[in-house]
Amino acid sequence: MNKKNDSYIIVSLVVAIFAVSGLVFTVNAQTTRPTNRPANTSNIDERTIAAFNRGVGYLRQENYNGAIREFTTVIRARPNDMAALNNRGIAYNNRGNRGDYDRAIADFSTILGAEPNNAGAKQGLATAYFYRGNIYNDSGNFDNAIAEYTASLKMAPNCADVLNNRGTAYIRKAEYEKAITDVTAALRIDPNHVQAKRNLEFARTKVAEAEAHAARELAIGAGTFTDSRDNLTYRTIRVGNLTWMAQNLNHITSGSIWYGNNASNGARYGRLYTWDAAMKACPAGWRLPNNNDWNELINAAGGEKIAGRKLKSKTGWSGWGGNDNGTDEIGFAALPGGCDVGGGCDGPGGYGYWWSATETGAMGANYRVIISGIDEAQEGPRSNKSTMFSVRCVQPNIGGNDASIHTPPAINQNQAIDGSSSNLQTQGGLRVSSPDFLKDGQLTGARSRASIQRTVMQNMAAIRHAYNRRLRERPDLSGTVAVKFAVDEFGKVIFAQVVETTMNDSELEQIIVARVRSWDFGKIDIPGDVTEVIYPFVFSQ
């Protein structure tokens, strides 16, 4: 589509919007003005002038092949004709064939080499980088797309479309905080930018999902354990005084098989063990859970009548009427590995059986069973020890009294925010503080230090609780973690990361960042404001 007036034409492409999995990015040509006259018309022959004018005419007609041909004729005669280079660059940008954006970049770069402040050439160069970024974005090469958009923004920093599209590339890389930063900047430039609004909502949803997942992992004491015997790694959870494997054991030992002797069953459901093999199969420091251990787990999941539903994994269960997956509320992720009795018994998909260390005589032992379509977690009173069931291993928590399904202890939040004391939370000799933040804490934006301090105080209990838990594994842990975060006008944390630490404890640092990202600082009536803060958390005993 061409827009014309008496002195110049503005050549632009039709706006197109691409939607991919809920994401949107724009392909919107930034307007660049062709020049109607060649530079320095003295000492130029009539044929060259005629070629230049024909090129301008072709641009008006959107005949970019013709325009490129005519301006190339002019450039051969006058290699430094900036007007011809400018117009040919515009034609390349608008034609958009393979390699055209590279050619446009070359033309506009030549102009800027001679005229560093040439605004039209900067705009043209920005457009070429923008379109080349779109090609990479559409083909899935997101790193190159981001590099191209960044180069475009160096030439034209205040383009909402470029910021939005770079945000889209970050979303596709699952770098949602960076995406939020870009699309928020796009909306400051153009508050009505529809695609940026959609991308902001999408990215915030993903961040919220990640934060919810991190919070759940924290609540269930999620971790991992690698078995040194075979280098298999298992997810773990903490329940009461025990750490449980959150996956079925898959260690090869005498008296165990994969169901149907199929290794793919083992990768998903683990191995099936006789009772004697199960009693010896757990790694050093771990053991087979007894009836008391199973009862504690089932009570933590709501009791026998409903624990089956809450312990089942969210995938992998096939009921008689279709899927019968559970809610996996404490992270146990029970999977239906079936059983084996001399080649018979139930196959995977509908039944899960797990051995208990509690015997019922010389030939039998207890077990637990969860069945598809039934909410209960049932105690099997006795099974022959030669039957093959799944195995979960347990180990005592460090300290012997760490309960992971809990409510953090209440803390007296009586700290003033007027700077009278730097201590935010103390209990039992532990301290999390932020010395002198109210006086000279690093902050830019419309929010006050006092309002930031108030919200931090209100949420400090979770930070202190996380520190308390880490002390059980690292009793001498202390130091400072400085977190940089940004709060938008709605009170949402759009970015958070550790910028300095003396703790060298990645687990605690990740928890702090996850918590900060979940905080709500309250809406302020200053549209477009983003307050950036560097907040130092000081941990001591």
N, C-alpha and C positions, 0 to 999 in steps of 0.2 A: 504494500500500500504506500503510495507516495503522497507527501504533503508538499505543496509548492507555494512560493510567493515570488515577488519580483526579483529578489536578490539571490535566492538560493533554493535548493530543494533539500528536503529531509527524506532520506530513504530508510524505511524501516520494514521489518518483517512482521507478518501476522503473528499475534501472540498465540502461543500454544501452551496448554497445561497437560502435563503427564501425571498420571496417578498410578503409583505402584505400591500395593499393600498398605494403603492408607496414607502414603507419603505423597507429597506434591512438590514439584519444582517447576519453575517457569523458564520458558525460552522466549525472551522478550528483547528484541534488538534495541540496544541503546542508540539513540539518534545521533548520527554524525553528519555534518554538513559538507557535501561536496563543494569544491570550488569551481566557479563558472569560468574562471580565466586562468591561463597558465601563468606561472611566475616569471617576472622579468621579460615582458613581451618584446623588448628591444633585442635585436639580433636573433630573431626567430623567423623562420621562413613560413610562407603561407600554407604549405602542405602540413606542417606541424600544427599550426593554429587550427587548420581545418580538421585534423585528426582529433585534436583536443575537444573541439566543439561537437564533433560527431559522438565522442565518448560521453559528453554531458547529455546529449540527446538520448543516447542508449540508456543511460542511468534513469532518465525521466520515464522511459518506456519499460523499465525493469528488464532490459535486455543486457544481462550482466556479461554474457559471452562477448557481445559486441563492444561493450564498454571496456572490458579488460583488453581486448585486441587493440582498440584505438589508443588507450592510454599507454599500453606497452610500446606502440609506435612512437609516441611522444617521448617516452623515457629512453628509448634507444637513441633518439636524437639529442635528448637533453637529460642525462642520467640524474642530474640534481634538481629536476623540476619538482618542487615540493607539492605543487597543486596536482600534478599528474599522479605522483606517488600517493597522495591523500585519496584521490578519487578511485585509483585502482584498488587501494586497500579497502575502500568502502564496497566496491563491486565484489571483491573476494569475500568479504564478510557476508554479503547478502546472497551470493550464489551458494556458498556453503558446500562445495564439492570436497571430496577427499583432498586434503592438503591445502585447501584454500585459506584456512585460518592461519596456517604456518606462513603462507605467502603474504597474508594481510599483516601479520606481525612483523615480517621482514620489511615491508614497505613503511609501516608506521615507525618502526625502530630506526630506519634510515632518516626519516624526518627528524625524530627526536635527537639523533646524533648530531644533526646540524642546528636544530632549533629546540633545545631542551625544554623550553617553556611553551611549546606549541600545544595549545589546549585541544585542538581538534585531533591531533595525532595521539595525544594521551587517551582521548575518548575512544578513538578507533582501536587503539591497542587494547584498552580495557574490554571493548566489545569482542575482539578476537579471542582474548583469553577466556572470556565468559563462555563463548560458544564452544571453544575447544574443551573447556571444563564440562559442558553439558554432554558432549560426546563421550567423554570418559565416565561421567556419572551414569549415563544411560547404558553403557557397556559393562558396568560393574567394577571399573577401575577407580575406586573411590579415593585412593591416595593421590593419584594423578589429578583427579577432578579437584580435590582440595587445593593442590598446588596451583592449578590454573586459576581458580577463583581467588586465591590469595594474591596472585600476580595481577589479576584484574582490579582488585581492591587497592593495590598500591597506586594504580593509575587513576582510579575513581573511587575514593573511599566511601562515599555516601550513596551507594547503590543498593536499594533494598532487595532487588532481584538476586544480585550476586550473593549477598549475605544469606538470603533464604536458601539458595541452591547449595551453598557451602554447608549450611545447616542440614540440608537433606542428605548430603554425602556423609556427614558425621552420624546422622541417624542410622544410615545404612551400615555404618561401621559399629553401631551400638555404642557410640561415644555421645551419650545423650546430654551430658552437662555442656559439652562444647556446642552441641546443636542448639541447646537452649540459649546460650550466650549469643550465637549468631542470629537466630530468628527473633530474639528479643531486641537486638540492635536493629534488625530490619523493621520491626514494628515501631521503634522510636522514629525512624525515618518516614515510614508510611504506616500510620496506625490502622489503616483499612486494608492492609495487604492480606488478602484472603488466604493465600497459600501459607504465609508465615504463621497466621493464627492457627491453621490446622496442624502445621508441623510443631508449633509450640505445645498444643494440647497433646499431640501424640508423644512427644519427647517427655513431657511432664508425667504422662501416664506410665511410660516405661521406667522413669526414675522412681516413681511411687511404687511400682511393682518390685523393683530391685530393693528398695528400702524395706518394703514389707517382707521380702524374702530374707534380707539380712537380719531384720528384727526377729523373724521366726527362728532363723538359725541360732541367733543369740539366745533366744528363750529356751530352746531345746538343748543348748549346749553342744551344738553340732561341731563335729571335728572329723578327723580321718586317722586311720591307723594303717601302717604298712607292715605286713607280715614278712619278716626278714627271711623266712624259710623259702618263699617263692616270689617275693616282691609284689604280691597282690595287695592292693589298697582297698580298705573298707571304710565306708562312712560310719560315724559313731554318733550316739546321743547320750546324754546324761539323764538318768532317772533315779531320784533319791540318792543313795550312796553308791550307785553303780554306773559305770559306763557300759553301754550295750553296743554291740555291733548292729548297725542299721542295714546290714545286708547278710544274706545267708552265707555261711562259711563255704569256701570253694577249694580248700586245701586237699591235695591228693594224698591219701593214706590208705593203708590196708583196711578193709572193711567198709569202703565207701565207693560209690559209683555216681556217674551222671545218669539221670533218668534216661532210660533207653540207650545207655552208653553213647549219648549224643553230647558232644562238647558244647554245642550251642545252648543246650539246656543249662549247662553249668555256668555259662557266661551270664545268664539271666537269673537262674534260680539257685545256683550253688550246687554242691554235691549232697547226696543222701548217705547217711551213716547208720551203721548198727549202733546200739547203745554203747557197747564196749569201745568201738572206734571213736564215738563222739566224746567219751570221757577223756580220751587221749589227744583229740584232734586240735584243741584250741592252742594258740601260741603261748609261749612262756609269759607268765603273768596274767593270763586269762584262764577262765574255766567255764564249764557248762553250767548254766543257771539251774538252781534247784526250785522246788515248789514255792518257797518263800519269795524268791527273786521274781518268779513269774507272777505271783499274786500282787507284788508291789507294782510291777509294770501294768498289770491289768487294772488295778485300782487307780493308778495315775491316768489311765485312759477312760475312766468313768465307771468302772465296774464290769463284771462279767457279761451282763445283759447287753451292753452297748459297745464294749471294748473292741469287738471284732471289726465293726464298721470304722472305728477311729484308728485302729492299728493298721488296717489294710492300706496298701499303696494306692495312689490315685490312678494307676494304670495296671493292666496285666491280669485282671480278674474277669473271667467269663462265666456269667450266670446262665441259668436255664433260659432266661428271656433276653439274653444279650449281655452287655457289660454290667458288672456288679462291683465296680471299684469303690474304694473307701475314701475317707477324708484325710487320713494320715496326719492326724492332729498333733502328734508328738514326734513325728519323724521316724517312727519305727519301720515304715515301708514294708509291711508284711507282704510277701509274694507267695502265690500258691505253687509250691514246688512239688506237690504230690508226695507219693511214698512208694516203697517197693517191698514186696514180700515174695521172694523167689521168682521175680519177673512179672508179678501181678501187682495189684493195688491201684490206687488212683493216680492218674497222670496229671501233669502240670496244668494249671489254668483254673481249677475249681476248688482245690483243697490245699491247705497248708498245714503241715504237721511239724512240730518242733519238740525235740527231746528235752526232758527234765532230768537233772542229776539224781532226783529222788527215786529210790528203788521201791518196788512193791513185792520183793521176794527175790529168790535166787535167779528166777527166769524172767522177771518183768520189771518195768519202770514206768513212771508217769510221763505224760507228754501234754502238749497243748495243740488244739486244732482250731483253725478258722476256716469256715466253709462259705463258698460263694452263695449269696442270697440270704445269708443269716447274719444278724448283727452281733451275735454272741461270740465271745472267745471262750471256748469250752475246755474244761480240764478232762483229759483222757485218763481214767483211773488206772489203766494198766495196759501195756502192750508188751508182747514178747520182745526180748532184747535183740533178737535177730532181725526184727523189722527195721527198715531203713527210713529214717526221717531227716528233715533238715536240721541244721544246728545254728544257733546264735550263741556267741561267746560273750562273757561279761568280765569286767575287772573292777575292783574297788577304786573309787575316786581318791585322788591325793587328799590326804587329810581325813578321809573316811566319813565326812559329814556334809559333803557338797550336794545340795539339792538343786537340780536344774529345772524342775517344774515348780515354780515358785512365784511369789510376788516380791519384788525387791523391798528391803526393809524401809520403813518410813523414816525420813530424816527431817529433823527440825530445821526448817528453812527460815531462820530468823536473821539472816544477814541483811544489813542495810545496803542501799545502793548509792549512798552519798559519799563513798570513798573513805569512810571512817575505819574500815578494816578490809584487808585484801582477801581474807579467808572466806571462801564461799560455802564449803561444806566440810564438816569434820564429824567423825564418829569413830570410836574405838581406836583412836590414835592415827587414823588415816586422814590425809588432807588433800583436797583438790582445790587449788586456788589460782588466782590471776592477779599478780601483784600490779598495782598502779594502773590497771586498765582504764579506770575512770579519769585518771589524770592525763595520761599521754598515750593511751592505746591507739593503735593504727586504725584509722577509719576515714573513709571518704564517702560522701553522699549526704542525704538529707536526714537520716536517722541520727539520734543522739547516742552517745556512749551509754547513758543511763538506761535507755530503752533496750539496747543490746544486752547490757548487763542483767537487766530484769529478766529477759527471756532465758538467758543462759542459766541464771540462778534457778528458775522454775523447772529447768530440765536437767539440773546437775546430778540428781539422784541416780539416774541411769549411768552416767559417766563414772560416778564414784563406785557404783556396784560393779561395773565392768573391771575397774581397777582392782577392786577387792578380790574378784575371781582370779585375775591374772597373778595376784600375789601368792596364790596357793601353789602356782608352778614356778614363779620367780620371786622368792621372798624378799630379795634385795632390790626389786624394781622401783625406780624413781627417776625423776627427770622432768623435762618440759616437752610438750608437743604443741607447736604453733600451727593453727589451722586457719587458712585463708578461705573465706566464704563470701558470697554475694547474695543480697536479699533484694528482691524486686519490690515494686510499689504495693503488691498484694500481700507481702509478708512471706512469700515462698523463697526458700533457699534454692537458687538456680545453679549454684556452683559451690563445691567445697573440696579442698584437698589439703594435705599436710605439706607445709612449706619449710618447716624446720623441726627437727626432733633430736633430743639427746637420749631418748628412751630405747631406740632400736628394738622396738617390739611391734612388729607389723600387725599382729592380731589386735592389740589394743588400739593402735592407730586407725585401723580399718573400722573398728567399732565406733570410735569417736567421730570419724567422718560420716559414717552412716547415721549416727544420731543427729549430728548437726544438720544434715540434709533433711531430716524429718521435722525439724522445728518450724513453728509458725510464729513469725515476729509481728503479725498484725498488719492490716492494710493502713497505708497513709495516703492522704489526699494530695499527692504530688505525682501526677502522671509521668511515667517513663523513668522514675527514679530507680537507680540501682545503687545500693549502699554496699561498699566493699569493706570487709573487716579482716584484720589479722588478730586472732584471739589466742593468747598463750595459756594453755592448761598446764599448771605446775603440780606434779604429783609427788607427795612425800609422805613419810610415816612418822 
